[in-house]
Amino acid sequence: MKPPKKIDGLDVVLFAENNDLVEYKDNIDLFVDNTRISESEYLAICKEVLGQKNILLVFCDKQLSIKGIIKLDSVEQGFDIAENSYKGISANWVENKIIVKSEEKSAYEINECSFCDKPSRDVERLYGSQRSLICNECIEYFSALLKTDSGG
């Protein structure tokens, strides 16, 4: 499965599928509403967009609904916790196209066009903010489309 960009409003930085090559150890005591969370189909390391910008280890079901969350001190801690309970999951982590510029700034950098998904290396230039970018090709396309629509 291709990593989703977001799960319940959280930016997905890394994503892993719990498949047949992963051995579930059942040693994470994660409770939600006094119910112990069992094995999850997907794990994600996410960052909150708003508020404190926490790093989170997210446990999801097949529909990518959140079953539970553990607040982390670092991405590395998330790897360690996940591997401890899901032996072999380390081989399944897929990095999303959202990357962290620097831990000190807690800023996000998107390295692709938000409209056509082309990475920065495949376009002449990207314009926008840290949260949303548009490439020169999409600007040209939409500009031509607007001229056609307005009769100009």
Secondary structure, 3 states (H helix, E strand, C coil): CCCCCEECCEEEEEEEECCCCCEECCCCCCEECCEECCCCCEEEEEECCCCCCCEEEEEECCCCCEEEEEEECCHHHHHHHHHHHEECHHHHCEECCEEEEECCCCEEEECECCCCCCEHHHCCCEEECCCCEEEHHHHHHHHHHHHHHCCC
